[in-house]
Amino acid sequence: MVESLKLCLMTLFHPIVVTEHIKKQRERKMNWWPVIILLALALMVRVFSIYVTHYPLAAVEVRKANLLLECGKLFVPVLTWVLASYAMTTILDGETLFRETLLFSSYALTPYILFTPILNIASRLMDGNQLGLYVVIEFGILAWVVMLMIIALKEMNGYTVGKTVLMIGLSLFTMVMIWAVVILLYTISSQFVQMVKEMFYEVVYRID
């Protein structure tokens, strides 16, 4: 765990070193605990953010907060990116493994885990007039996370800058397609369940 903590901190300022370390450990058995712990911490930070952010600056009202939805907002983009980027790198001469992509993506959440709670606490000293500053800092933290994931995509697969840009575009397109398929399947299954219910009620009604 000490090594994982060091890697988290190194991810902030030396992400390329972390990618090289992960690739060197390829032959060793994957340690899933860093992934589990970092994702759990990210979830805790998200819940903390909902309840601590000063009301005039909060994007979500505490009384209307849906924790399941908030979990989805956090995890769905990250996990879909991992799946989509790995799928594209597999097709286009990538060198990374799925578990490596997932591991570094978890490490990439370190800026969010460390600095979002500080921002949330600092928001208690702000008012509505400082909303712009709060949003800029919040966006900066998320941009930091995204940049770390892009660096990992480039370095762990040995891509050039041009090919990295291409892979980003293809991965984003794949993410959209994954979401579209999931939504379509959900819609079809919901309609099917509703049809079965109506048929069941109709049969029961006729029997009565």
ROSE-4610 file (N, C-alpha, C; in Angstrom, 1 decimal, always signed):
// ROSE-4610
residu = [M/M/M/V/V/V/E/E/E/S/S/S/L/L/L/K/K/K/L/L/L/C/C/C/L/L/L/M/M/M/T/T/T/L/L/L/F/F/F/H/H/H/P/P/P/I/I/I/V/V/V/V/V/V/T/T/T/E/E/E/H/H/H/I/I/I/K/K/K/K/K/K/Q/Q/Q/R/R/R/E/E/E/R/R/R/K/K/K/M/M/M/N/N/N/W/W/W/W/W/W/P/P/P/V/V/V/I/I/I/I/I/I/L/L/L/L/L/L/A/A/A/L/L/L/A/A/A/L/L/L/M/M/M/V/V/V/R/R/R/V/V/V/F/F/F/S/S/S/I/I/I/Y/Y/Y/V/V/V/T/T/T/H/H/H/Y/Y/Y/P/P/P/L/L/L/A/A/A/A/A/A/V/V/V/E/E/E/V/V/V/R/R/R/K/K/K/A/A/A/N/N/N/L/L/L/L/L/L/L/L/L/E/E/E/C/C/C/G/G/G/K/K/K/L/L/L/F/F/F/V/V/V/P/P/P/V/V/V/L/L/L/T/T/T/W/W/W/V/V/V/L/L/L/A/A/A/S/S/S/Y/Y/Y/A/A/A/M/M/M/T/T/T/T/T/T/I/I/I/L/L/L/D/D/D/G/G/G/E/E/E/T/T/T/L/L/L/F/F/F/R/R/R/E/E/E/T/T/T/L/L/L/L/L/L/F/F/F/S/S/S/S/S/S/Y/Y/Y/A/A/A/L/L/L/T/T/T/P/P/P/Y/Y/Y/I/I/I/L/L/L/F/F/F/T/T/T/P/P/P/I/I/I/L/L/L/N/N/N/I/I/I/A/A/A/S/S/S/R/R/R/L/L/L/M/M/M/D/D/D/G/G/G/N/N/N/Q/Q/Q/L/L/L/G/G/G/L/L/L/Y/Y/Y/V/V/V/V/V/V/I/I/I/E/E/E/F/F/F/G/G/G/I/I/I/L/L/L/A/A/A/W/W/W/V/V/V/V/V/V/M/M/M/L/L/L/M/M/M/I/I/I/I/I/I/A/A/A/L/L/L/K/K/K/E/E/E/M/M/M/N/N/N/G/G/G/Y/Y/Y/T/T/T/V/V/V/G/G/G/K/K/K/T/T/T/V/V/V/L/L/L/M/M/M/I/I/I/G/G/G/L/L/L/S/S/S/L/L/L/F/F/F/T/T/T/M/M/M/V/V/V/M/M/M/I/I/I/W/W/W/A/A/A/V/V/V/V/V/V/I/I/I/L/L/L/L/L/L/Y/Y/Y/T/T/T/I/I/I/S/S/S/S/S/S/Q/Q/Q/F/F/F/V/V/V/Q/Q/Q/M/M/M/V/V/V/K/K/K/E/E/E/M/M/M/F/F/F/Y/Y/Y/E/E/E/V/V/V/V/V/V/Y/Y/Y/R/R/R/I/I/I/D/D/D]
num = [1/1/1/2/2/2/3/3/3/4/4/4/5/5/5/6/6/6/7/7/7/8/8/8/9/9/9/10/10/10/11/11/11/12/12/12/13/13/13/14/14/14/15/15/15/16/16/16/17/17/17/18/18/18/19/19/19/20/20/20/21/21/21/22/22/22/23/23/23/24/24/24/25/25/25/26/26/26/27/27/27/28/28/28/29/29/29/30/30/30/31/31/31/32/32/32/33/33/33/34/34/34/35/35/35/36/36/36/37/37/37/38/38/38/39/39/39/40/40/40/41/41/41/42/42/42/43/43/43/44/44/44/45/45/45/46/46/46/47/47/47/48/48/48/49/49/49/50/50/50/51/51/51/52/52/52/53/53/53/54/54/54/55/55/55/56/56/56/57/57/57/58/58/58/59/59/59/60/60/60/61/61/61/62/62/62/63/63/63/64/64/64/65/65/65/66/66/66/67/67/67/68/68/68/69/69/69/70/70/70/71/71/71/72/72/72/73/73/73/74/74/74/75/75/75/76/76/76/77/77/77/78/78/78/79/79/79/80/80/80/81/81/81/82/82/82/83/83/83/84/84/84/85/85/85/86/86/86/87/87/87/88/88/88/89/89/89/90/90/90/91/91/91/92/92/92/93/93/93/94/94/94/95/95/95/96/96/96/97/97/97/98/98/98/99/99/99/100/100/100/101/101/101/102/102/102/103/103/103/104/104/104/105/105/105/106/106/106/107/107/107/108/108/108/109/109/109/110/110/110/111/111/111/112/112/112/113/113/113/114/114/114/115/115/115/116/116/116/117/117/117/118/118/118/119/119/119/120/120/120/121/121/121/122/122/122/123/123/123/124/124/124/125/125/125/126/126/126/127/127/127/128/128/128/129/129/129/130/130/130/131/131/131/132/132/132/133/133/133/134/134/134/135/135/135/136/136/136/137/137/137/138/138/138/139/139/139/140/140/140/141/141/141/142/142/142/143/143/143/144/144/144/145/145/145/146/146/146/147/147/147/148/148/148/149/149/149/150/150/150/151/151/151/152/152/152/153/153/153/154/154/154/155/155/155/156/156/156/157/157/157/158/158/158/159/159/159/160/160/160/161/161/161/162/162/162/163/163/163/164/164/164/165/165/165/166/166/166/167/167/167/168/168/168/169/169/169/170/170/170/171/171/171/172/172/172/173/173/173/174/174/174/175/175/175/176/176/176/177/177/177/178/178/178/179/179/179/180/180/180/181/181/181/182/182/182/183/183/183/184/184/184/185/185/185/186/186/186/187/187/187/188/188/188/189/189/189/190/190/190/191/191/191/192/192/192/193/193/193/194/194/194/195/195/195/196/196/196/197/197/197/198/198/198/199/199/199/200/200/200/201/201/201/202/202/202/203/203/203/204/204/204/205/205/205/206/206/206/207/207/207/208/208/208]
x = [+0.8/+0.0/+0.9/+2.0/+2.9/+3.4/+3.7/+4.0/+2.9/+1.7/+0.5/+0.3/+0.6/+0.4/+1.5/+2.7/+3.8/+3.4/+2.8/+2.4/+1.3/+0.4/-0.7/-0.1/+0.9/+1.5/+2.3/+3.0/+3.8/+3.0/+1.8/+0.9/+0.6/+0.6/+0.2/+1.2/+2.5/+3.5/+4.5/+4.5/+5.4/+4.6/+3.5/+2.7/+3.4/+4.4/+5.1/+5.9/+6.5/+7.3/+6.3/+5.1/+4.1/+3.7/+3.5/+3.2/+4.3/+5.6/+6.7/+6.8/+6.5/+6.5/+5.4/+4.2/+3.1/+3.5/+4.1/+4.5/+5.5/+6.4/+7.5/+7.0/+5.8/+5.2/+4.2/+4.3/+3.3/+3.3/+4.5/+4.6/+4.1/+4.0/+3.5/+2.0/+1.5/+0.1/-0.5/-1.7/-2.3/-2.8/-2.5/-3.0/-4.2/-5.4/-6.6/-7.0/-6.3/-6.7/-6.5/-5.5/-5.4/-6.6/-7.1/-8.2/-9.5/-9.7/-10.9/-10.9/-9.7/-9.6/-9.8/-9.1/-9.2/-10.6/-11.3/-12.7/-13.6/-13.4/-14.2/-13.9/-12.7/-12.4/-13.0/-13.0/-13.6/-15.1/-15.7/-17.2/-17.4/-16.6/-16.7/-16.5/-15.6/-15.4/-16.6/-17.2/-18.4/-19.5/-19.8/-20.8/-20.5/-19.2/-18.7/-19.0/-18.8/-19.0/-20.4/-21.3/-22.7/-23.2/-22.7/-23.2/-22.4/-21.2/-20.4/-20.3/-20.4/-20.3/-21.3/-20.9/-21.8/-22.9/-24.1/-25.4/-25.3/-24.9/-24.9/-24.1/-23.1/-22.2/-22.5/-23.4/-23.6/-24.4/-23.9/-24.6/-25.8/-25.8/-26.8/-27.4/-28.7/-29.3/-29.3/-28.9/-28.9/-30.2/-31.3/-32.6/-33.0/-32.5/-32.8/-31.8/-30.7/-29.6/-30.0/-29.6/-29.9/-28.5/-28.1/-26.8/-26.4/-27.4/-27.2/-26.8/-27.6/-27.3/-25.9/-25.6/-24.3/-23.1/-23.3/-22.3/-22.2/-23.3/-23.2/-22.5/-22.7/-22.0/-20.5/-20.1/-18.7/-18.0/-18.7/-18.0/-18.3/-19.4/-19.8/-18.8/-18.4/-17.5/-16.1/-15.6/-14.3/-14.2/-15.2/-15.2/-15.4/-16.3/-16.5/-15.3/-14.6/-13.3/-12.3/-12.2/-11.3/-11.6/-12.9/-13.3/-13.1/-13.6/-13.5/-12.0/-11.2/-9.8/-9.1/-9.3/-8.7/-9.1/-10.4/-10.9/-10.2/-10.1/-9.5/-8.0/-7.3/-5.8/-5.6/-6.5/-6.4/-6.4/-7.3/-7.4/-6.3/-5.8/-4.8/-3.4/-2.9/-1.5/-1.1/-2.1/-1.8/-0.9/-0.2/+0.6/+0.1/-0.8/-1.3/-2.3/-2.4/-3.4/-4.6/-5.7/-6.9/-6.7/-6.1/-5.9/-4.9/-4.0/-3.1/-3.8/-4.7/-5.5/-6.4/-7.0/-7.9/-7.1/-5.9/-5.1/-4.6/-4.1/-3.7/-4.9/-6.0/-7.2/-7.6/-7.4/-7.7/-6.8/-5.5/-4.5/-4.7/-5.3/-5.5/-6.6/-7.4/-8.4/-7.8/-6.5/-5.8/-6.1/-5.9/-6.2/-7.6/-8.6/-10.0/-10.2/-9.5/-9.6/-9.0/-7.9/-7.1/-7.6/-8.0/-8.2/-9.7/-10.6/-12.0/-12.5/-12.1/-12.6/-12.0/-10.8/-10.3/-11.1/-11.5/-12.3/-13.7/-14.2/-15.6/-15.5/-14.5/-14.4/-14.2/-13.3/-13.1/-14.3/-15.3/-16.5/-17.3/-17.1/-17.9/-17.5/-16.4/-15.9/-16.3/-17.0/-17.3/-18.8/-19.2/-20.6/-21.0/-22.2/-22.6/-21.9/-21.3/-20.5/-19.2/-18.8/-17.5/-17.8/-19.0/-19.3/-18.4/-18.0/-17.2/-15.8/-15.2/-13.9/-14.0/-15.1/-15.3/-15.4/-16.2/-16.4/-15.0/-14.3/-13.0/-12.0/-12.0/-11.1/-11.6/-12.9/-13.5/-13.2/-13.3/-13.0/-11.6/-10.7/-9.3/-8.9/-9.5/-9.3/-9.7/-10.9/-11.3/-10.5/-10.0/-9.1/-7.8/-7.3/-6.1/-6.3/-7.4/-7.7/-7.7/-8.4/-8.5/-7.1/-6.3/-5.0/-4.1/-4.2/-3.5/-3.9/-5.1/-5.6/-5.1/-5.0/-4.5/-3.0/-2.3/-0.8/-0.6/-1.5/-1.3/-1.6/-2.6/-3.0/-1.8/-1.1/+0.0/+1.2/+1.6/+2.9/+2.8/+1.7/+1.6/+1.4/+1.1/+0.9/+2.0/+2.9/+4.0/+3.5/+2.4/+1.8/+2.5/+2.5/+2.9/+1.8/+2.0/+1.0/-0.2/+0.1/-1.0/-1.8/-1.2/-2.0/-2.8/-2.2/-2.9/-4.2/-4.1/-5.3/-6.3/-5.9/-6.8/-7.5/-6.7/-7.2/-8.2/-7.9/-8.9/-10.2/-10.2/-11.4/-12.2/-11.5/-12.1/-12.6/-11.9/-12.4/-13.6/-13.7/-14.9/-16.1/-15.8/-16.9/-17.4/-16.5/-16.8/-17.6/-17.2/-18.0/-19.4/-19.6/-21.0/-21.8/-21.1/-21.8/-22.2/-21.3/-21.6/-22.8/-22.8/-23.9/-25.2/-25.1/-26.3/-26.9/-26.0/-26.4/-27.1/-26.5/-27.0/-28.4/-28.5/-29.8/-30.9/-30.5/-31.4/-31.8/-30.9/-31.2/-32.1/-31.9/-32.7/-34.1/-34.2/-35.6/-36.3/-35.7/-36.3/-36.8/-35.9/-36.2/-37.3/-37.4/-38.4/-39.8/-39.8/-41.0/-41.5/-40.5/-40.8/-41.4/-40.8/-41.4/-42.8/-43.0/-44.3/-45.3/-44.9/-45.8/-46.2/-45.2/-45.5/-46.4/-46.3/-47.1/-48.6/-48.7/-50.0/-50.7/-49.9/-50.5/-50.9/-50.1/-50.4/-51.7/-51.8/-53.0/-54.3/-54.1/-55.2/-55.6/-54.7/-55.1/-55.8/-55.2/-55.9/-57.3/-57.4/-58.7/-59.8/-59.3/-60.2/-60.6/-59.7/-60.0/-61.0/-60.8/-61.8/-63.2]
y = [-1.2/+0.0/+1.3/+1.2/+2.3/+2.7/+1.6/+1.8/+2.5/+2.0/+2.6/+4.1/+4.4/+5.8/+6.7/+6.2/+6.9/+7.1/+6.1/+6.2/+7.2/+7.2/+8.3/+9.7/+9.9/+11.2/+11.5/+10.5/+10.7/+11.0/+10.4/+10.7/+12.1/+12.9/+14.3/+15.1/+14.8/+15.6/+14.8/+13.5/+12.6/+11.4/+11.7/+10.6/+9.6/+10.1/+9.3/+8.2/+8.6/+7.7/+6.6/+7.0/+6.0/+5.0/+5.5/+4.6/+3.6/+4.1/+3.2/+2.1/+2.5/+1.6/+0.5/+0.9/+0.0/-1.0/-0.6/-1.4/-2.4/-2.0/-2.9/-4.0/-3.7/-4.7/-5.6/-5.6/-6.4/-7.9/-8.4/-9.9/-10.3/-9.3/-9.6/-9.7/-10.4/-10.5/-9.2/-8.9/-7.6/-7.4/-6.3/-5.9/-5.0/-5.6/-4.8/-3.9/-3.9/-3.1/-1.6/-1.1/+0.3/+0.8/+0.0/+0.3/+0.4/-0.6/-0.6/+0.6/+0.8/+1.9/+3.3/+3.5/+4.8/+5.1/+4.1/+4.3/+4.5/+3.8/+4.1/+5.4/+5.9/+7.2/+8.3/+8.1/+9.0/+9.1/+8.0/+8.0/+8.8/+8.5/+9.2/+10.8/+11.1/+12.5/+13.2/+12.4/+12.9/+13.1/+12.2/+12.3/+13.5/+13.6/+14.7/+16.0/+16.1/+17.3/+17.8/+16.8/+17.1/+17.8/+17.2/+17.7/+18.8/+19.1/+20.1/+21.4/+21.3/+22.5/+23.6/+24.8/+25.9/+26.0/+26.2/+26.2/+27.1/+28.4/+29.2/+28.7/+27.8/+27.3/+25.9/+25.2/+23.8/+23.6/+22.6/+22.2/+21.3/+20.7/+19.7/+20.1/+20.2/+20.5/+19.2/+19.3/+18.1/+17.4/+18.1/+17.5/+16.7/+17.2/+16.5/+15.6/+15.4/+14.6/+13.1/+12.5/+11.1/+10.4/+9.7/+9.2/+8.2/+7.4/+6.5/+7.2/+8.3/+9.1/+9.7/+10.2/+10.9/+9.9/+8.6/+7.6/+7.3/+7.3/+7.1/+8.2/+9.5/+10.6/+10.5/+9.9/+9.8/+8.6/+7.4/+6.2/+5.9/+6.2/+5.8/+6.4/+7.8/+8.3/+7.6/+7.4/+6.8/+5.4/+4.6/+3.2/+3.0/+3.9/+3.8/+4.2/+5.2/+5.6/+4.4/+3.8/+2.6/+1.6/+1.2/+0.2/+0.6/+1.9/+2.4/+2.5/+3.2/+3.4/+2.1/+1.1/-0.2/-0.9/-0.8/-1.5/-0.9/+0.5/+1.1/+0.8/+0.8/+0.5/-0.9/-1.8/-3.2/-3.3/-2.5/-2.6/-1.9/-0.8/+0.0/-0.1/-1.3/-1.5/-1.0/-1.1/-0.6/-1.7/-1.2/-2.1/-2.3/-1.6/-1.7/-2.8/-3.3/-4.3/-3.6/-4.3/-3.7/-3.3/-4.2/-4.0/-2.8/-2.6/-1.4/-0.1/-0.2/+1.0/+1.4/+0.4/+0.6/+1.1/+0.5/+0.9/+2.4/+2.8/+4.2/+5.1/+4.7/+5.6/+5.8/+4.8/+5.0/+5.9/+5.8/+6.7/+8.1/+8.3/+9.6/+10.3/+9.6/+10.3/+11.0/+10.8/+11.4/+12.9/+13.7/+15.2/+15.4/+14.7/+14.8/+14.4/+13.3/+12.8/+13.8/+14.4/+15.2/+16.6/+17.2/+18.7/+19.1/+18.1/+18.5/+18.7/+17.9/+18.2/+19.5/+19.9/+21.2/+22.3/+22.2/+23.2/+23.2/+22.1/+22.1/+22.8/+22.6/+23.2/+24.7/+25.1/+26.5/+27.2/+26.5/+27.1/+27.6/+27.1/+27.7/+29.1/+29.6/+30.9/+31.8/+31.2/+31.9/+32.2/+33.1/+33.4/+33.3/+33.6/+33.4/+34.3/+35.4/+36.2/+35.6/+34.6/+33.9/+32.5/+32.4/+31.1/+30.9/+31.9/+31.8/+31.2/+31.7/+31.3/+29.8/+29.5/+28.1/+27.1/+27.5/+26.7/+26.5/+27.5/+27.5/+26.5/+26.6/+25.7/+24.2/+24.0/+22.7/+22.1/+23.0/+22.5/+22.2/+23.0/+22.7/+21.4/+21.0/+19.7/+18.6/+18.7/+17.7/+17.6/+18.8/+18.8/+18.2/+18.3/+17.6/+16.1/+15.6/+14.2/+13.7/+14.5/+14.1/+14.1/+15.1/+15.2/+14.0/+13.6/+12.4/+11.2/+11.0/+9.9/+9.9/+11.1/+11.3/+10.9/+11.4/+11.1/+9.6/+8.9/+7.5/+6.8/+7.3/+6.7/+6.8/+7.9/+8.2/+7.3/+7.4/+6.8/+5.3/+4.8/+3.3/+2.6/+3.3/+2.6/+3.0/+3.9/+4.4/+5.1/+5.9/+6.6/+7.9/+8.4/+9.8/+10.7/+12.0/+13.0/+12.9/+12.8/+12.7/+11.5/+10.3/+9.1/+9.2/+9.9/+10.0/+10.8/+11.9/+12.7/+11.9/+11.0/+10.2/+9.2/+8.6/+7.7/+8.3/+9.5/+10.2/+10.4/+10.8/+10.9/+9.6/+8.6/+7.3/+6.7/+7.0/+6.5/+7.3/+8.6/+9.3/+8.9/+8.6/+8.1/+6.8/+5.9/+4.6/+4.7/+5.7/+5.9/+6.3/+7.2/+7.6/+6.4/+5.5/+4.4/+3.4/+3.2/+2.3/+2.8/+4.2/+4.7/+4.6/+4.8/+4.7/+3.3/+2.3/+0.9/+0.5/+1.0/+0.7/+1.4/+2.6/+3.3/+2.6/+2.1/+1.4/+0.1/-0.6/-1.9/-1.7/-0.6/-0.3/+0.0/+0.8/+1.2/+0.0/-0.9/-2.1/-3.0/-3.2/-4.1/-3.5/-2.2/-1.6/-1.8/-1.6/-1.8/-3.2/-4.1/-5.6/-5.9/-5.5/-5.7/-5.2/-3.9/-3.3/-4.1/-4.6/-5.4/-6.7/-7.4/-8.6/-8.3/-7.2/-6.9/-6.7/-6.0/-5.7/-7.0/-7.9/-9.2/-10.0/-10.0/-10.7/-10.2/-8.8/-8.2/-8.6/-8.6/-8.9/-10.3/-11.3/-12.7/-12.8/-12.2/-12.2/-11.7/-10.5/-9.9/-10.8/-11.5/-12.3/-13.6/-14.1/-15.2/-14.8/-13.7/-13.2/-13.0]
z = [+0.0/+0.0/+0.0/+0.6/+0.6/-0.8/-1.6/-3.0/-3.7/-3.5/-4.2/-3.8/-2.6/-2.1/-2.8/-2.9/-3.6/-5.1/-5.7/-7.1/-7.3/-6.4/-6.4/-6.4/-5.5/-5.4/-6.7/-7.2/-8.4/-9.6/-9.6/-10.7/-10.9/-9.8/-9.9/-10.8/-10.6/-11.3/-12.2/-12.0/-12.9/-13.4/-14.2/-14.7/-15.6/-16.4/-17.3/-16.5/-15.4/-14.6/-14.1/-13.7/-13.2/-14.3/-15.5/-16.6/-16.9/-16.8/-17.0/-15.9/-14.7/-13.6/-13.8/-14.2/-14.4/-15.5/-16.6/-17.7/-17.2/-16.4/-15.9/-15.0/-14.4/-13.5/-14.2/-15.5/-16.3/-16.0/-15.7/-15.5/-14.1/-13.2/-11.9/-11.8/-10.8/-10.6/-10.3/-10.9/-10.7/-9.3/-8.6/-7.3/-7.5/-7.2/-7.5/-6.4/-5.2/-4.1/-4.4/-5.1/-5.4/-6.2/-7.2/-8.0/-7.1/-6.3/-5.4/-4.5/-3.8/-2.8/-3.5/-4.6/-5.2/-5.7/-6.3/-6.8/-5.6/-4.5/-3.3/-2.7/-2.7/-2.2/-3.1/-4.4/-5.4/-5.1/-4.8/-4.5/-3.2/-2.2/-0.9/-1.1/-1.9/-2.2/-2.9/-3.8/-4.5/-3.5/-2.6/-1.6/-0.6/-0.2/+0.6/+0.0/-1.3/-2.1/-2.1/-2.2/-2.3/-0.9/+0.2/+1.5/+2.1/+1.6/+2.2/+1.4/+0.0/-0.8/-0.4/-0.2/+0.2/-0.8/-0.2/-1.0/-2.2/-2.2/-3.4/-4.5/-4.2/-5.2/-5.6/-4.9/-5.2/-6.5/-7.2/-8.5/-8.2/-7.0/-6.7/-5.3/-5.2/-3.9/-3.1/-1.8/-0.9/-0.9/-0.8/-0.6/-1.9/-3.1/-4.3/-4.8/-4.1/-4.5/-4.6/-5.7/-6.0/-6.0/-4.9/-4.8/-5.8/-6.3/-7.3/-8.6/-8.9/-10.1/-10.0/-8.8/-8.7/-8.8/-8.4/-8.6/-10.1/-10.8/-12.2/-12.9/-12.5/-13.1/-12.9/-11.8/-11.5/-12.2/-12.1/-12.6/-14.0/-14.5/-15.9/-16.9/-16.9/-17.8/-17.7/-16.4/-16.2/-16.7/-16.3/-16.7/-18.2/-18.8/-20.2/-21.0/-20.5/-21.1/-21.1/-20.0/-19.9/-20.9/-21.0/-21.9/-23.4/-23.7/-25.1/-25.5/-24.7/-25.1/-25.2/-24.3/-24.5/-25.8/-26.1/-27.3/-28.5/-28.5/-29.7/-29.8/-28.6/-28.7/-29.1/-28.7/-29.2/-30.7/-31.3/-32.7/-33.4/-32.9/-33.5/-32.9/-32.8/-32.4/-31.0/-30.1/-28.7/-28.0/-26.9/-26.2/-24.8/-24.3/-22.9/-22.8/-21.5/-21.2/-20.5/-20.5/-19.9/-18.4/-17.7/-16.2/-16.0/-16.9/-16.8/-17.1/-18.1/-18.4/-17.2/-16.6/-15.4/-14.2/-14.0/-12.9/-13.0/-14.1/-14.3/-14.2/-14.8/-14.8/-13.3/-12.5/-11.1/-10.4/-10.7/-10.2/-10.7/-11.9/-12.5/-11.7/-10.9/-10.1/-8.8/-8.6/-7.4/-7.3/-8.4/-8.2/-7.7/-8.2/-7.8/-6.3/-5.9/-4.5/-3.6/-3.9/-3.0/-2.9/-4.0/-4.1/-4.0/-4.4/-4.4/-3.0/-2.0/-0.6/-0.1/-0.5/-0.1/-0.7/-2.0/-2.6/-2.0/-1.7/-1.0/+0.3/+1.1/+2.4/+2.2/+1.2/+0.9/+0.5/-0.1/-0.6/+0.5/+1.7/+2.9/+3.1/+2.6/+2.8/+1.6/+0.6/-0.6/-0.6/-1.5/-1.7/-3.2/-3.5/-4.9/-5.9/-5.5/-6.4/-6.8/-6.1/-6.4/-7.1/-7.7/-8.4/-9.5/-10.3/-11.4/-11.1/-10.0/-9.5/-9.1/-8.4/-7.9/-9.1/-10.1/-11.3/-12.0/-12.1/-12.9/-12.2/-10.8/-10.1/-10.2/-10.1/-10.2/-11.6/-12.6/-14.0/-14.2/-13.5/-13.6/-13.0/-11.9/-11.3/-12.2/-12.8/-13.8/-15.0/-15.5/-16.7/-16.3/-15.1/-14.7/-14.8/-14.3/-14.4/-15.9/-16.7/-18.1/-18.8/-18.4/-19.0/-18.6/-17.4/-16.9/-17.7/-18.0/-18.8/-20.2/-20.8/-22.1/-22.2/-21.2/-21.1/-21.0/-20.2/-20.1/-21.4/-22.1/-23.4/-24.4/-24.4/-25.3/-24.9/-23.6/-23.1/-23.0/-22.5/-22.3/-23.6/-24.7/-26.0/-27.0/-26.6/-27.5/-28.7/-28.6/-29.7/-29.9/-31.1/-31.4/-31.0/-31.1/-30.7/-31.7/-33.0/-33.9/-33.7/-33.5/-33.3/-32.0/-31.0/-29.7/-29.9/-30.7/-31.0/-31.7/-32.7/-33.4/-32.4/-31.5/-30.5/-29.6/-29.2/-28.3/-29.0/-30.3/-31.1/-31.2/-31.5/-31.7/-30.4/-29.3/-28.0/-27.5/-27.8/-27.4/-28.3/-29.6/-30.4/-29.9/-29.5/-29.0/-27.7/-26.9/-25.6/-25.9/-26.9/-27.2/-27.7/-28.5/-29.1/-28.0/-27.0/-25.9/-25.1/-24.8/-24.1/-24.9/-26.2/-27.1/-27.0/-27.1/-27.1/-25.7/-24.7/-23.3/-23.2/-23.6/-23.5/-24.4/-25.6/-26.5/-25.8/-25.3/-24.6/-23.4/-22.7/-21.5/-21.9/-23.0/-23.5/-24.0/-24.8/-25.3/-24.2/-23.2/-22.1/-21.2/-21.0/-20.3/-21.0/-22.3/-23.1/-23.0/-23.1/-23.1/-21.7/-20.6/-19.3/-19.2/-19.7/-19.6/-20.4/-21.6/-22.4/-21.6/-21.0/-20.3/-19.1/-18.4/-17.3/-17.8/-18.9/-19.5/-19.9/-20.5/-20.9/-19.7/-18.6/-17.4/-16.8/-16.7/-16.1/-17.0/-18.3/-19.2/-19.0/-18.8/-18.6/-17.3/-16.2/-14.9/-15.0/-15.7/-15.8/-16.5/-17.5/-18.3/-17.4/-16.7/-15.8/-14.8/-14.2/-13.2/-13.8]
